[in-house]
């Protein structure tokens, strides 16, 4: 783990109340939302992207739709549609 993550985990372990843990959980959820929305803004309909699908298979496809947190991708090889969390895709 990188130093920042190690420090964050150590700080979480020092928390003693449920209220403090709930505040940390809320901050993590907000950060996940920000990361997903930011990733969704980085791709456009028609872009070619790649992501890791089920069983570790790498999927390459065309973006059909961009939602707030997810992206609909059409697999080039199987013509299957995937609804993928935006933070999981990488533009090619």
Backbone torsions as a table, in degrees:
resi	resn	phi	psi	omega
1	UNK	NA	148.3	177.7
2	UNK	-75.2	165.2	-174.1
3	UNK	-59.7	-41.2	180.0
4	UNK	-61.5	-43.3	-179.2
5	UNK	-66.9	-41.8	178.9
6	UNK	-60.7	-43.1	178.5
7	UNK	-65.4	-40.0	179.5
8	UNK	-65.1	-43.1	178.7
9	UNK	-62.8	-42.4	178.5
10	UNK	-62.7	-40.9	178.8
11	UNK	-65.8	-39.2	178.6
12	UNK	-63.7	-39.9	-179.6
13	UNK	-65.9	-22.5	178.8
14	UNK	-83.2	-10.1	-179.9
15	UNK	-68.9	143.3	-174.3
16	UNK	-120.4	-8.5	-178.3
17	UNK	-123.7	156.4	178.2
18	UNK	-64.9	-34.2	179.9
19	UNK	-62.6	-42.9	178.2
20	UNK	-64.6	-42.3	177.7
21	UNK	-63.1	-41.2	178.7
22	UNK	-62.7	-36.1	176.8
23	UNK	-65.1	-40.7	178.0
24	UNK	-65.4	-43.7	179.2
25	UNK	-60.5	-43.6	179.1
26	UNK	-63.0	-41.0	178.6
27	UNK	-63.7	-39.5	178.6
28	UNK	-65.6	-43.4	178.5
29	UNK	-61.5	-42.7	178.5
30	UNK	-63.3	-39.6	179.0
31	UNK	-66.4	-40.0	177.5
32	UNK	-62.2	-41.1	178.0
33	UNK	-62.3	-44.8	180.0
34	UNK	-61.7	-44.7	179.9
35	UNK	-61.8	-44.2	-178.9
36	UNK	-65.8	-44.1	179.9
37	UNK	-66.6	-38.7	178.5
38	UNK	-64.4	-40.9	177.8
39	UNK	-65.2	-39.4	179.9
40	UNK	-64.4	-32.6	179.0
41	UNK	-70.7	-18.9	-174.7
42	UNK	-84.8	-8.6	178.2
43	UNK	-121.2	157.4	180.0
44	UNK	-128.8	160.7	175.5
45	UNK	-59.0	132.5	-178.7
46	UNK	97.8	-15.4	177.8
47	UNK	-67.0	151.6	174.4
48	UNK	-99.8	127.7	-177.2
49	UNK	-129.7	167.4	175.7
50	UNK	-135.6	151.2	176.8
51	UNK	-157.9	166.3	178.5
52	UNK	-93.2	118.0	-179.1
53	UNK	-89.2	-162.6	179.6
54	UNK	-61.6	146.3	178.9
55	UNK	59.4	25.5	175.4
56	UNK	77.8	7.6	-178.9
57	UNK	-73.9	132.6	176.0
58	UNK	-81.7	125.7	-178.4
59	UNK	-110.3	132.2	175.0
60	UNK	-118.4	132.9	-178.5
61	UNK	-163.1	179.0	-178.3
62	UNK	-100.8	138.4	178.9
63	UNK	-74.0	122.5	177.7
64	UNK	-95.9	-34.5	-176.1
65	UNK	-153.3	142.1	176.4
66	UNK	-116.2	115.7	175.4
67	UNK	-97.4	-177.4	-179.1
68	UNK	-60.4	-46.1	-175.5
69	UNK	-119.8	-11.5	-177.1
70	UNK	-126.6	162.6	178.9
71	UNK	-131.5	134.5	176.4
72	UNK	-94.4	122.1	-175.4
73	UNK	-120.3	135.3	174.9
74	UNK	-97.7	113.5	-179.7
75	UNK	-61.8	126.8	-177.6
76	UNK	-68.1	-31.6	-175.2
77	UNK	-87.5	-35.4	-175.2
78	UNK	-111.0	-7.3	-176.5
79	UNK	62.2	20.5	177.3
80	UNK	-84.9	141.8	176.0
81	UNK	-91.1	136.2	177.8
82	UNK	-121.7	136.0	170.9
83	UNK	-104.4	109.9	-168.6
84	UNK	-119.2	139.9	172.2
85	UNK	-59.2	132.3	-172.5
86	UNK	-58.9	-32.7	-177.8
87	UNK	-71.2	-9.7	-179.3
88	UNK	-91.3	-12.6	-176.0
89	UNK	-96.3	152.2	175.7
90	UNK	-129.2	130.4	177.5
91	UNK	-71.8	144.8	178.9
92	UNK	-99.0	NA	NA
